[in-house]
Amino acid sequence: MSTVNESGTFTLGGDRLVRRLGYGAMQLAGPGVFGPPKDPEAALAVLREAVASGVNHIDTSDYYGPHVTNQLIHKALHPYADDLVIVTKIGARRGADGSWLPAFSPKEVIAAVHDNLRSLGQDVLDVVNLRSMFGVHGPGEGSIEVPVSALAELQRKGLVRHIGLSNVTPAQVEEGRRICEIVCVQNHYNVAHRADDALIDELARQRIAYVPFFPLGGFSPLQSSGLSDVARRLGATPMQVALAWLLRRAHNILLIPGTSSIAHLRENLAVAKLDLPEDAVIALDKIAAHTDAAA
């Protein structure tokens, strides 16, 4: 049996069963998530290894590159396995200098969905996350009614199966849910950055998935003596422990750690077998409090 199976499963929108340990394709693009990878064949190999290892949830976006990660996914995996769920993201575009710019108008939402359909080679997108761009580095307040309504109309037309939200506040989640069913929320969260604790618990009650991005710290990798101490005791890496903590944190958390290395991919997927004893969880739970105090 694949190790990934031991991570458990979660059903998105009532009909798409995914294993809780997935894969995020963002790092397959070039530096700064801009341009092509240095070694395209290695990127294709990572995608194929992920699926062969049991991953059936891949996170991507046509603005990664732009277009790069979707084209790699299409080349590596098309025609797609029936159980493979590809989750893409819209709401932003890339400037010529690699900057991240809002793309929130109905016209831009429609164009982005069609771009993703075309680059992934799909007739319908499994899940589309709308990324709020009121804050680039974190959620910012503002209405998402117009872009969510445009996305919901594309859902009614059969181009989108399910809708999610990304980089959003609890108020924006509620606003989105008044317009259409929301099957997942993708926000910044990890063992040291826990602003969404209450939101995760509420989403769990509503059977809505929570997908943490930057589960390992993102562009500033997690560094904590507490994390290192637990890892040393368990014979694991600090990053494995951080991922295992997320799997244990709530049953609705889905992980999408990214990498461009097969060795690192295997290390990430091995987390499904990593058991955290209760005293390790207690030690890890203290990391966020120490981080907040130092901020």
Buried (B, 14 or more C-beta within 10 A) or exposed (E): EBBBEBBBBBEBBEEBEBBBBBBBBBBBBBEEBBBBBEEBEEBBBBBEBBBEBBBBBBBBBBBBBBBBBBBBBBEBBEEBEEEBBBBBBBBBBBEEEEEBEBBBEBEBBBBBBBBBBEBBBBEEBBBBBBBBBBEBEEBBEBEBEEBBBBBBBBBEEEBBBBBBBBBBBBEBBEBBBEBBBBBBBBBBBBBBBBEBEEBBEBBBEEBBBBBBBBBBBBEEEBEBEBBBBBBEEBEBBBBBBBBBBBBBBBEBBBBBBBBBEBEBBBBBBBBBEBEBEEEBBEBBBEBBEEBEEEE
